[in-house]
């Protein structure tokens, strides 16, 4: 198959590279000439484990190329995927479809007859039909089909998610589109990975419903964690106890400082907005959005407790600021709420993150960036674990505590056992949803 992928952001680039590894000929298209130049030079503009090697292999094999020339990329293609950004629109919480519709209009002018135009971007219900209307208006003579193919990639594990998916969702309304999508995903069919074929609207809704449900699980366990702290329970034991129930499952039941990233904040807001527009309020989702923001603010209170209710003059080492490990993504990360509160309160903040500096330097002004966690903790009054990178899971806590001015830890990911932290010489420990230890 010959495929064009419009957009070389996270979804577009990962999907394009993985499709080429399936054996398809893939052209990745972007208007940003500097980004295309970097890609042609073998430089990956995002951090995703294993993506650089996979990209290089398929470029060398001649199956993957990058261009700014849409007309060239669309010559004789079987399918063109739209994988551009759909950021939250200011003011109303809806997904901004400006880039999607602009891409559809440009595709209409140069696409070959028989092409299937596939929306890979996360879009509100009804968008694929609007894409079809936009294409018809721009080129009434074009013979085409539309399809919806939402992505379910986890940052940090995207290649595995693409190659070994829980399921692939395909929304179509013609046999031709179904055949083309079947051929594209044939390697997964042959390995018996589930392919869910639906109508357009159901495929669009599946994406939002899935992310909203996962956001609900995260927010639920964070509320349970707050109650655990009041009654003396340990949320890690509670999570294990309920997660072993097959109807619930253990995933996304890890208490912490709230969800962030490119999907959950944006998609929950969009789903809530869709419900409002159709007079069918998504009340649980709306509550989840509000509670998640409150959870982030509650973390600030925890840190204040460890600093004698005053950040002024304190030196704070923050380990991890990306919204999760194994990514450089800072979008809606809890750090964007917590770190500015520290800086605004007069703290000297030292940040250590394996991949967060590139984005973080712009988003977190007023902090120092330290490469080594032990250097970051030198003479600190407080150590905050905000992202559970593997590099922070096996620290020499005893050595670290001896270099701190006051050895106190806020373990906002529950990485360490409070008893182990105490025995390592820390005077105080606060986790999320478990017993705190004061010196």
C-alpha positions as CSV (number, residue, x, y, z in Angstrom):
1,X,0.0,0.0,0.0
2,X,1.0,3.6,-0.6
3,X,0.2,5.9,2.3
4,X,0.6,9.7,3.0
5,X,0.6,10.9,6.6
6,X,-0.2,14.6,7.1
7,X,1.4,15.9,10.2
8,X,4.7,14.8,11.8
9,X,3.8,15.4,15.4
10,X,3.6,12.6,18.0
11,X,0.7,10.6,16.4
12,X,1.6,11.3,12.8
13,X,5.3,10.4,13.1
14,X,4.9,7.3,15.2
15,X,2.1,6.0,13.0
16,X,3.9,6.8,9.7
17,X,7.1,5.1,10.9
18,X,5.2,2.0,12.1
19,X,3.1,1.7,8.9
20,X,6.4,1.7,6.9
21,X,7.6,-1.1,9.2
22,X,4.5,-3.0,8.1
23,X,6.0,-2.9,4.6
24,X,3.9,0.0,3.2
25,X,5.4,2.9,1.3
26,X,4.9,6.0,3.5
27,X,5.3,9.7,2.9
28,X,5.2,11.9,6.0
29,X,4.1,15.4,5.1
30,X,4.5,18.6,7.1
31,X,4.5,22.3,6.4
32,X,7.3,23.0,8.8
33,X,10.4,22.8,6.5
34,X,12.8,22.8,9.4
35,X,11.1,19.8,10.9
36,X,11.2,17.9,7.6
37,X,14.9,18.8,7.2
38,X,15.6,17.4,10.7
39,X,13.7,14.2,9.9
40,X,15.6,13.8,6.6
41,X,18.8,14.1,8.6
42,X,17.7,11.3,10.9
43,X,16.8,13.5,13.8
44,X,13.7,12.7,15.7
45,X,12.0,15.9,17.0
46,X,10.2,14.0,19.9
47,X,11.4,11.6,22.5
48,X,9.9,8.2,22.2
49,X,12.0,5.1,23.1
50,X,13.0,3.1,20.0
51,X,11.6,5.5,17.4
52,X,14.9,6.8,16.1
53,X,16.2,3.3,15.3
54,X,12.9,2.2,13.7
55,X,12.8,5.3,11.6
56,X,16.3,4.9,10.4
57,X,15.7,1.3,9.4
58,X,12.7,2.1,7.2
59,X,14.3,5.2,5.6
60,X,17.3,3.0,4.7
61,X,14.9,0.4,3.3
62,X,13.3,3.0,1.0
63,X,9.8,2.7,2.5
64,X,9.8,5.9,4.5
65,X,10.4,9.5,3.3
66,X,9.6,13.1,4.4
67,X,8.4,16.0,2.4
68,X,6.7,19.4,2.4
69,X,5.3,18.7,-1.0
70,X,1.7,17.5,-0.5
71,X,1.0,17.0,-4.2
72,X,4.1,14.8,-4.6
73,X,3.2,12.7,-1.6
74,X,-0.3,12.1,-2.7
75,X,0.5,10.7,-6.2
76,X,-1.2,7.3,-6.5
77,X,-1.8,6.9,-2.8
78,X,-4.3,4.4,-1.5
79,X,-4.9,6.4,1.7
80,X,-4.1,9.7,3.2
81,X,-4.1,10.0,7.0
82,X,-4.8,13.4,8.7
83,X,-2.8,13.5,11.9
84,X,-2.6,17.2,12.7
85,X,-3.2,18.8,16.1
86,X,-6.7,19.3,17.6
87,X,-5.8,21.5,20.6
88,X,-8.5,22.6,23.1
89,X,-10.2,25.7,21.7
90,X,-9.9,28.8,23.9
91,X,-13.0,29.8,25.7
92,X,-15.3,26.7,25.2
93,X,-13.2,23.6,25.8
94,X,-14.0,22.2,22.3
95,X,-11.4,20.6,20.0
96,X,-10.1,23.1,17.5
97,X,-10.6,21.6,14.1
98,X,-8.9,24.4,12.1
99,X,-5.9,22.3,11.1
100,X,-8.0,19.2,10.3
101,X,-10.3,21.1,7.9
102,X,-7.4,23.0,6.3
103,X,-5.7,19.6,5.6
104,X,-8.9,18.2,4.2
105,X,-9.3,21.1,1.8
106,X,-5.7,20.8,0.6
107,X,-5.9,17.1,0.2
108,X,-9.1,17.5,-1.9
109,X,-7.2,19.6,-4.5
110,X,-4.4,17.1,-5.2
111,X,-5.6,13.7,-4.2
112,X,-6.1,10.9,-6.8
113,X,-9.5,9.4,-7.5
114,X,-10.4,6.4,-5.3
115,X,-8.4,7.7,-2.3
116,X,-9.5,7.0,1.3
117,X,-9.1,10.0,3.5
118,X,-8.6,8.8,7.1
119,X,-8.9,11.0,10.2
120,X,-6.2,9.9,12.7
121,X,-6.5,13.1,14.8
122,X,-8.7,13.0,17.9
123,X,-11.9,14.7,16.7
124,X,-15.5,15.3,18.0
125,X,-18.3,13.1,16.9
126,X,-19.5,14.2,13.4
127,X,-16.1,15.5,12.2
128,X,-15.5,12.8,9.6
129,X,-18.8,13.8,7.9
130,X,-17.6,17.5,8.0
131,X,-14.3,16.4,6.5
132,X,-16.3,14.8,3.6
133,X,-18.3,18.0,3.1
134,X,-15.1,20.0,3.1
135,X,-13.5,17.8,0.5
136,X,-16.6,17.8,-1.7
137,X,-16.9,21.6,-1.6
138,X,-13.2,22.0,-2.5
139,X,-13.3,19.4,-5.3
140,X,-16.8,18.2,-6.3
141,X,-15.4,15.8,-8.9
142,X,-13.2,13.8,-6.6
143,X,-14.1,10.2,-6.1
144,X,-13.1,9.5,-2.4
145,X,-14.1,7.8,0.8
146,X,-13.6,8.8,4.4
147,X,-12.7,6.7,7.4
148,X,-12.1,7.2,11.1
149,X,-9.1,5.5,12.7
150,X,-8.5,6.9,16.2
151,X,-5.2,6.3,17.9
152,X,-4.6,4.8,21.3
153,X,-0.9,5.3,21.7
154,X,0.7,5.8,25.2
155,X,3.6,8.1,25.2
156,X,6.7,6.1,26.2
157,X,5.2,2.9,24.9
158,X,3.8,4.0,21.5
159,X,5.7,1.6,19.2
160,X,4.5,-1.5,21.2
161,X,1.0,0.0,21.3
162,X,1.0,0.3,17.5
163,X,2.6,-3.1,16.8
164,X,0.7,-5.0,19.5
165,X,-2.5,-3.1,20.1
166,X,-5.3,-4.0,22.4
167,X,-7.5,-3.2,19.4
168,X,-7.6,-1.2,16.2
169,X,-10.8,0.9,15.7
170,X,-11.9,1.6,12.1
171,X,-15.0,3.6,11.3
172,X,-16.2,3.3,7.7
173,X,-19.4,3.5,5.6
174,X,-18.3,1.9,2.3
175,X,-16.9,-1.4,1.3
176,X,-14.0,0.3,-0.6
177,X,-12.9,2.1,2.6
178,X,-13.2,-1.1,4.6
179,X,-11.1,-3.0,2.1
180,X,-8.3,-0.3,2.0
181,X,-8.2,-0.2,5.8
182,X,-8.2,-4.0,6.0
183,X,-5.2,-4.1,3.6
184,X,-3.3,-1.4,5.6
185,X,-3.8,-3.3,8.9
186,X,-3.3,-6.7,7.3
187,X,-0.2,-7.5,9.4
188,X,-2.2,-7.1,12.5
189,X,-5.1,-9.2,11.1
190,X,-2.7,-12.0,10.4
191,X,-1.5,-12.0,14.0
192,X,-5.1,-12.0,15.4
193,X,-5.1,-8.6,17.0
194,X,-8.7,-7.3,17.4
195,X,-9.9,-5.0,14.6
196,X,-13.1,-3.3,15.6
197,X,-15.0,-2.0,12.5
198,X,-17.8,0.5,13.2
199,X,-19.7,3.4,11.7
200,X,-18.0,6.8,11.7
201,X,-19.7,8.2,14.7
202,X,-19.1,5.2,16.9
203,X,-15.3,5.2,16.1
204,X,-15.1,8.9,17.0
205,X,-17.0,8.3,20.3
206,X,-14.9,5.2,21.2
207,X,-11.7,7.4,21.4
208,X,-13.3,10.0,23.8
209,X,-15.1,7.4,25.9
210,X,-12.0,5.4,26.4
211,X,-9.8,8.3,27.5
212,X,-12.6,9.7,29.7
213,X,-13.0,6.3,31.4
214,X,-9.3,6.1,32.1
215,X,-9.2,9.6,33.5
216,X,-12.1,8.7,35.8
217,X,-10.1,5.7,37.2
218,X,-7.1,7.9,37.9
219,X,-9.2,10.6,39.5
220,X,-11.2,8.0,41.5
221,X,-8.2,6.5,43.1
222,X,-6.8,10.0,43.9
223,X,-10.0,10.8,45.7
224,X,-9.7,7.5,47.6
225,X,-6.1,8.4,48.4
226,X,-7.3,11.6,50.1
227,X,-9.7,9.6,52.2
228,X,-7.1,7.0,53.0
229,X,-4.9,9.8,54.5
230,X,-7.8,10.8,56.8
231,X,-8.7,7.3,58.0
232,X,-5.2,5.7,58.2
233,X,-5.5,3.4,55.2
234,X,-2.8,2.8,52.6
235,X,-3.9,3.5,49.1
236,X,-1.3,1.1,47.6
237,X,-2.9,-1.8,49.4
238,X,-6.4,-0.5,48.6
239,X,-5.5,-0.2,44.9
240,X,-4.1,-3.8,44.8
241,X,-7.2,-5.1,46.6
242,X,-9.7,-3.6,44.2
243,X,-7.5,-4.0,41.1
244,X,-7.5,-7.8,41.5
245,X,-11.2,-7.7,40.8
246,X,-11.5,-8.7,37.1
247,X,-14.3,-6.3,36.6
248,X,-12.0,-3.4,37.7
249,X,-8.4,-4.3,36.8
250,X,-5.2,-2.9,38.2
251,X,-4.3,-0.4,35.5
252,X,-4.7,3.4,36.1
253,X,-5.2,2.8,39.8
254,X,-2.0,4.4,40.9
255,X,-2.5,7.4,43.2
256,X,-0.5,10.6,42.4
257,X,-0.6,14.3,41.7
258,X,-3.3,14.1,39.0
259,X,-3.4,13.3,35.3
260,X,-1.8,15.4,32.5
261,X,-0.5,14.9,29.0
262,X,-1.7,15.4,25.5
263,X,-4.9,13.3,25.7
264,X,-6.8,13.1,29.0
265,X,-7.1,16.9,29.7
266,X,-8.0,17.7,26.1
267,X,-10.3,14.8,25.5
268,X,-12.3,15.0,28.8
269,X,-12.9,18.7,28.1
270,X,-14.0,18.0,24.5
271,X,-16.3,15.2,25.6
272,X,-17.9,17.4,28.2
273,X,-18.4,20.1,25.6
274,X,-20.0,17.6,23.2
275,X,-22.4,16.5,25.9
276,X,-23.4,20.2,26.6
277,X,-24.0,20.9,22.9
278,X,-26.3,17.9,22.6
279,X,-28.2,18.6,25.9
280,X,-26.8,15.4,27.3
281,X,-24.4,16.5,30.1
282,X,-21.5,14.3,30.8
283,X,-21.7,15.0,34.6
284,X,-19.1,12.4,35.7
285,X,-16.6,13.7,33.2
286,X,-17.2,17.3,34.2
287,X,-16.6,16.4,37.8
288,X,-13.5,14.5,36.9
289,X,-12.1,17.6,35.3
290,X,-12.7,19.8,38.3
291,X,-11.5,17.2,40.8
292,X,-8.3,16.6,38.9
293,X,-7.4,20.3,39.1
294,X,-8.1,20.2,42.8
295,X,-5.9,17.2,43.3
296,X,-2.9,19.2,41.8
297,X,-3.6,22.1,44.2
298,X,-3.8,19.6,47.1
299,X,-0.3,18.5,46.3
300,X,0.9,22.1,46.9
301,X,-0.6,21.9,50.4
302,X,1.3,18.7,51.1
303,X,4.6,20.4,50.2
304,X,3.8,23.4,52.3
305,X,3.2,21.1,55.3
306,X,6.8,19.8,54.9
307,X,8.2,23.3,54.6
308,X,6.5,24.7,57.8
309,X,3.7,26.3,55.7
310,X,6.2,28.6,54.0
311,X,8.2,28.1,50.8
312,X,10.2,31.3,51.2
313,X,13.9,30.8,51.4
314,X,13.6,27.0,51.1
315,X,15.7,25.0,48.6
316,X,13.5,22.4,46.8
317,X,14.8,19.6,44.5
318,X,12.1,18.4,42.1
319,X,12.8,15.0,40.4
320,X,10.8,14.8,37.2
321,X,8.5,17.4,35.5
322,X,7.2,15.6,32.4
323,X,3.6,14.3,32.8
324,X,4.9,10.7,32.8
325,X,8.2,8.9,32.4
326,X,9.7,8.0,29.0
327,X,8.5,11.1,27.3
328,X,9.5,14.8,27.0
329,X,5.8,15.9,26.9
330,X,5.0,18.6,29.4
331,X,1.4,19.3,28.3
332,X,-0.9,19.8,31.3
333,X,1.7,18.1,33.6
334,X,1.1,18.5,37.3
335,X,4.5,20.2,37.4
336,X,3.0,23.2,35.6
337,X,0.8,23.8,38.6
338,X,3.1,22.7,41.4
339,X,6.5,24.1,40.4
340,X,5.2,27.7,39.8
341,X,3.6,27.6,43.3
342,X,7.0,26.8,44.8
343,X,8.8,29.5,42.8
344,X,6.0,32.0,43.5
345,X,6.3,31.2,47.2
346,X,9.9,32.2,47.3
347,X,11.6,28.8,47.0
348,X,14.8,28.1,45.1
349,X,13.8,25.2,42.8
350,X,16.2,22.8,41.3
351,X,14.8,20.5,38.7
352,X,16.2,17.2,37.4
353,X,14.4,15.4,34.6
354,X,16.0,13.1,31.9
355,X,14.0,14.6,29.0
356,X,12.0,17.6,30.4
357,X,14.5,20.4,30.0
358,X,13.8,21.2,26.3
359,X,10.1,22.0,27.0
360,X,10.6,22.9,30.6
361,X,13.0,25.8,30.1
362,X,10.1,27.7,28.4
363,X,7.3,26.5,30.6
364,X,9.0,26.7,34.0
365,X,10.8,30.0,34.3
366,X,12.8,30.7,37.5
367,X,14.1,27.2,38.1
368,X,17.6,25.7,37.9
369,X,18.1,22.6,35.7
370,X,20.4,20.1,37.3
371,X,21.5,16.9,35.4
372,X,22.2,14.7,38.5
373,X,19.6,14.1,41.2
374,X,22.2,14.0,43.9
375,X,23.5,17.4,42.9
376,X,19.9,18.7,42.8
377,X,19.4,17.5,46.4
378,X,22.6,19.1,47.7
379,X,21.7,21.4,50.7
380,X,18.0,21.1,49.9
381,X,15.2,21.4,52.4
382,X,12.8,19.2,50.5
383,X,13.0,16.5,47.9
384,X,9.9,16.1,45.6
385,X,9.4,13.1,43.4
386,X,7.0,14.3,40.8
387,X,7.6,11.9,37.8
388,X,8.5,8.2,38.4
389,X,11.4,7.9,35.9
390,X,13.4,4.7,36.4
391,X,16.4,6.8,37.3
392,X,14.6,7.9,40.4
393,X,13.3,4.5,41.6
394,X,16.6,3.2,43.1
395,X,18.3,6.3,44.6
396,X,20.8,5.9,47.4
397,X,18.5,7.6,49.9
398,X,21.0,7.4,52.7
399,X,23.7,9.2,50.8
400,X,21.2,11.7,49.5
401,X,19.8,12.5,53.0
402,X,23.2,13.3,54.3
403,X,23.8,16.0,51.8
404,X,20.4,17.7,52.3
405,X,20.0,20.7,54.7
406,X,16.8,19.1,56.0
407,X,16.1,15.6,54.8
408,X,12.4,15.7,53.9
409,X,10.7,13.9,51.0
410,X,7.4,14.4,49.2
411,X,7.0,11.2,47.3
412,X,4.0,12.2,45.1
413,X,4.2,8.9,43.1
414,X,4.6,6.5,46.0
415,X,7.8,5.2,44.7
416,X,9.4,4.4,48.1
417,X,8.3,2.7,51.3
418,X,7.9,5.3,54.1
419,X,9.8,3.0,56.5
420,X,12.8,2.7,54.1
421,X,12.8,6.5,53.7
422,X,12.8,7.0,57.4
423,X,15.6,4.4,58.0
424,X,17.7,6.2,55.3
425,X,17.9,9.2,57.5
426,X,14.9,11.4,56.3
427,X,13.3,13.4,59.0
428,X,10.0,13.6,57.3
429,X,8.1,11.8,54.5
430,X,4.8,12.5,52.8
431,X,3.3,10.2,50.1
432,X,-0.2,10.2,48.5
433,X,-2.9,8.2,50.3
434,X,-0.6,6.5,52.8
435,X,0.9,7.1,56.3
436,X,3.2,10.0,56.6
437,X,6.3,10.0,58.8
438,X,7.4,13.0,60.8
439,X,10.7,13.3,62.6
